[in-house]
Amino acid sequence: MTAEAGIALCRALVAASSKTFPAPITKAAKKISDTADKAQAALALRQKALGKVSEDDIRLVDQAGDASWGALRMRLLGYAELPVAKYPDAKRAAELVINLFGPDGLSFLKETYPVQWSTADTILKRIDDEGLQKDLDRIAGKDFLANVRAQHQAYGAMVQSVLLREQAETVNLADHVRAMGRAIVEYATKVCASADEDDADTVTAARAALRPLDAYRESAARRSSTSASSPEAPAATTASQPN
């Protein structure tokens, strides 16, 4: 039973459950609903994370971010090579290179995505806190720092997507499928126990309540006729309706 199929089956069983059932059965139906809610939340998290950003997207954002920092630093380095006597800002350019990037230069761009973002964010914060943008814009040109900021914003969004995806990948949907299977078995067992062969109304109510299980079996049988690998629902193999 896939997570999607389990959620659908749980919803169908809850919808078919009679409001006249005694408390133990309504409690079991509530448990089915709760386990389906948890499974659906986990499934939604995974779908959102895995579908939000592709490996190609990640690589392109990383390359653009790295290039933006490389362009700004190279611009400063190039200006620093000018003769100070004629171009006084050459000295300031050299100071900015050391001040912002230190002896390690752009080595932080080889770190993991979150570390790269955090280091870059710290550099940008220093630029703002120390009032360095005016010097950078004058020496390198406004477009270079503006590009760094734009790429940094995209980089931050990418990092959040990566972290969300990593979180989603730790979610074990199999655990949720098993939980739904157990809840369905518990519910079906109690519904079966409520049917009294001498009371046609109770048998009818039980059959109606468990009709979604029959529908699931029928659907699974149709799938298995075309694919031998189609999964079976745990509930469908362990719980039966009343005779």
C-alpha positions as CSV (number, residue, x, y, z in Angstrom):
1,M,0.0,0.0,0.0
2,T,1.4,3.3,-1.0
3,A,1.1,6.4,1.2
4,E,-1.3,7.9,-1.3
5,A,-3.5,4.8,-1.4
6,G,-3.4,4.5,2.3
7,I,-4.6,8.1,2.8
8,A,-7.4,7.6,0.3
9,L,-8.5,4.4,1.9
10,C,-8.5,5.9,5.4
11,R,-10.6,8.9,4.2
12,A,-13.1,6.6,2.5
13,L,-13.4,4.4,5.6
14,V,-14.0,7.4,7.8
15,A,-16.6,8.8,5.4
16,A,-18.4,5.5,5.3
17,S,-18.4,5.0,9.0
18,S,-21.9,5.0,10.6
19,K,-22.6,7.8,13.1
20,T,-24.6,5.3,15.1
21,F,-21.6,3.0,15.9
22,P,-20.7,2.7,19.5
23,A,-17.9,4.7,21.1
24,P,-15.1,2.1,20.6
25,I,-15.7,2.1,16.8
26,T,-15.9,5.9,16.5
27,K,-12.7,6.1,18.5
28,A,-11.0,3.7,16.1
29,A,-12.4,5.7,13.1
30,K,-10.9,8.8,14.7
31,K,-7.5,7.0,14.9
32,I,-7.7,6.2,11.2
33,S,-8.4,9.9,10.5
34,D,-5.5,11.0,12.7
35,T,-3.0,8.6,11.1
36,A,-4.1,9.7,7.7
37,D,-3.6,13.4,8.6
38,K,0.0,12.6,9.8
39,A,0.7,10.6,6.7
40,Q,-0.6,13.4,4.4
41,A,1.4,16.0,6.2
42,A,4.6,14.0,5.7
43,L,3.7,13.3,2.1
44,A,3.1,17.0,1.4
45,L,6.3,17.9,3.0
46,R,8.3,15.5,0.9
47,Q,6.5,16.4,-2.3
48,K,7.0,20.1,-1.7
49,A,10.7,19.7,-0.9
50,L,11.6,17.3,-3.6
51,G,9.7,19.1,-6.2
52,K,10.9,22.6,-5.3
53,V,14.4,22.7,-6.7
54,S,16.3,20.3,-9.0
55,E,20.0,19.5,-9.0
56,D,20.4,21.6,-12.1
57,D,18.7,24.5,-10.5
58,I,21.0,24.2,-7.4
59,R,24.1,24.1,-9.5
60,L,23.1,27.1,-11.6
61,V,22.3,29.2,-8.5
62,D,25.6,28.1,-6.9
63,Q,27.6,29.0,-10.0
64,A,25.9,32.4,-10.3
65,G,26.6,33.2,-6.6
66,D,30.2,32.1,-6.9
67,A,30.6,34.2,-10.0
68,S,29.2,37.3,-8.4
69,W,31.7,37.2,-5.6
70,G,34.5,36.4,-8.0
71,A,33.6,39.3,-10.2
72,L,33.6,41.8,-7.3
73,R,36.9,40.6,-5.9
74,M,38.6,40.6,-9.3
75,R,37.4,44.1,-9.9
76,L,38.9,45.2,-6.6
77,L,42.1,43.3,-7.3
78,G,42.4,44.8,-10.7
79,Y,42.0,48.3,-9.4
80,A,44.5,47.7,-6.7
81,E,47.1,47.1,-9.4
82,L,46.9,50.7,-10.7
83,P,49.6,53.1,-9.6
84,V,48.6,54.7,-6.3
85,A,50.2,58.0,-7.2
86,K,47.8,58.5,-10.1
87,Y,44.9,56.5,-8.7
88,P,44.5,57.0,-5.0
89,D,41.7,54.5,-4.8
90,A,44.1,51.8,-5.7
91,K,45.2,51.7,-2.0
92,R,41.6,51.6,-0.8
93,A,40.9,48.8,-3.3
94,A,43.7,46.7,-1.8
95,E,42.4,47.4,1.7
96,L,38.9,46.3,0.8
97,V,40.2,43.0,-0.6
98,I,42.0,42.2,2.6
99,N,39.2,43.6,4.8
100,L,36.4,41.6,3.2
101,F,38.1,38.4,2.0
102,G,41.2,38.1,4.1
103,P,44.1,35.8,3.3
104,D,41.8,32.9,2.3
105,G,40.1,34.9,-0.5
106,L,37.1,33.0,-1.9
107,S,37.9,29.7,-0.4
108,F,34.6,29.8,1.4
109,L,32.9,29.1,-1.9
110,K,34.2,25.5,-1.7
111,E,32.2,24.9,1.5
112,T,28.7,23.4,1.8
113,Y,25.8,25.5,0.5
114,P,24.7,26.6,4.0
115,V,28.2,27.5,5.0
116,Q,28.8,29.5,1.8
117,W,25.5,31.4,2.3
118,S,26.3,32.1,6.0
119,T,29.9,33.4,5.2
120,A,28.6,35.5,2.3
121,D,25.8,36.9,4.5
122,T,28.3,37.9,7.1
123,I,30.4,39.7,4.5
124,L,27.4,41.6,3.3
125,K,26.4,42.5,6.8
126,R,29.9,43.9,7.4
127,I,29.6,45.9,4.2
128,D,26.4,47.5,5.5
129,D,27.5,47.9,9.1
130,E,30.8,49.4,8.2
131,G,29.5,51.6,5.5
132,L,31.6,50.1,2.8
133,Q,29.1,50.1,-0.1
134,K,30.0,53.7,-1.1
135,D,33.7,52.8,-1.6
136,L,32.8,49.5,-3.3
137,D,30.4,51.2,-5.7
138,R,32.9,54.0,-6.5
139,I,35.9,51.7,-7.1
140,A,34.3,48.5,-8.6
141,G,31.1,50.0,-10.0
142,K,27.6,49.8,-8.6
143,D,26.6,46.8,-10.7
144,F,29.1,44.5,-9.1
145,L,27.8,44.7,-5.5
146,A,24.2,44.9,-6.7
147,N,24.8,41.6,-8.6
148,V,26.2,40.1,-5.4
149,R,23.1,41.1,-3.4
150,A,20.7,39.8,-6.1
151,Q,22.5,36.4,-6.4
152,H,22.8,36.2,-2.6
153,Q,19.0,36.5,-2.2
154,A,18.5,33.7,-4.8
155,Y,21.2,31.6,-3.0
156,G,19.4,32.0,0.3
157,A,16.2,30.7,-1.2
158,M,18.1,27.8,-2.7
159,V,19.7,26.9,0.6
160,Q,16.3,26.8,2.3
161,S,15.0,24.5,-0.4
162,V,18.0,22.2,0.1
163,L,17.6,22.1,3.8
164,L,13.9,21.5,3.4
165,R,14.6,18.7,1.0
166,E,17.1,17.1,3.3
167,Q,14.5,17.2,6.1
168,A,11.9,15.7,3.9
169,E,14.3,12.9,2.9
170,T,14.5,11.8,6.5
171,V,10.7,11.3,6.7
172,N,10.0,7.6,6.5
173,L,6.7,7.3,4.7
174,A,6.8,3.5,5.3
175,D,6.3,4.2,9.0
176,H,3.1,6.2,8.2
177,V,1.9,3.4,5.8
178,R,2.3,0.8,8.6
179,A,0.5,3.1,11.1
180,M,-2.4,3.5,8.7
181,G,-2.5,-0.3,8.1
182,R,-2.6,-1.0,11.8
183,A,-5.3,1.6,12.4
184,I,-7.4,0.2,9.5
185,V,-7.1,-3.4,10.9
186,E,-8.1,-2.2,14.4
187,Y,-11.1,-0.4,13.0
188,A,-12.2,-3.2,10.7
189,T,-11.9,-5.7,13.5
190,K,-14.1,-3.7,15.8
191,V,-16.7,-3.1,13.0
192,C,-16.8,-6.8,12.3
193,A,-17.3,-7.6,16.0
194,S,-20.2,-5.2,16.1
195,A,-22.2,-7.3,13.5
196,D,-24.7,-9.7,15.0
197,E,-25.8,-12.3,12.6
198,D,-29.3,-12.3,14.3
199,D,-29.6,-8.5,13.7
200,A,-29.7,-7.7,10.0
201,D,-29.3,-4.0,10.6
202,T,-25.9,-4.4,12.3
203,V,-24.7,-6.6,9.5
204,T,-25.8,-4.1,6.9
205,A,-24.1,-1.2,8.8
206,A,-20.9,-3.2,9.0
207,R,-20.9,-4.1,5.4
208,A,-21.5,-0.5,4.4
209,A,-18.8,0.8,6.7
210,L,-16.2,-1.7,5.3
211,R,-17.2,-1.3,1.6
212,P,-14.1,0.9,0.9
213,L,-12.0,-2.2,1.8
214,D,-13.8,-4.2,-0.9
215,A,-13.3,-1.3,-3.4
216,Y,-9.6,-1.3,-2.5
217,R,-9.3,-5.0,-3.0
218,E,-11.1,-4.8,-6.3
219,S,-8.8,-2.0,-7.5
220,A,-5.8,-3.9,-6.4
221,A,-6.9,-7.0,-8.2
222,R,-7.3,-5.1,-11.4
223,R,-3.9,-3.7,-11.0
224,S,-2.3,-7.1,-10.3
225,S,-3.8,-8.4,-13.5
226,T,-1.6,-6.0,-15.4
227,S,1.3,-5.8,-13.1
228,A,2.6,-8.5,-10.7
229,S,4.4,-5.9,-8.6
230,S,1.3,-4.0,-7.5
231,P,1.3,-3.7,-3.6
232,E,-1.4,-5.0,-1.4
233,A,-2.8,-3.1,1.5
234,P,-2.0,-4.6,4.9
235,A,-5.6,-4.0,6.0
236,A,-7.0,-5.8,3.0
237,T,-5.1,-9.0,3.8
238,T,-5.6,-9.1,7.5
239,A,-9.1,-7.7,8.1
240,S,-12.3,-9.2,6.7
241,Q,-15.9,-8.2,6.6
242,P,-18.6,-10.0,8.4
243,N,-20.3,-12.9,6.6
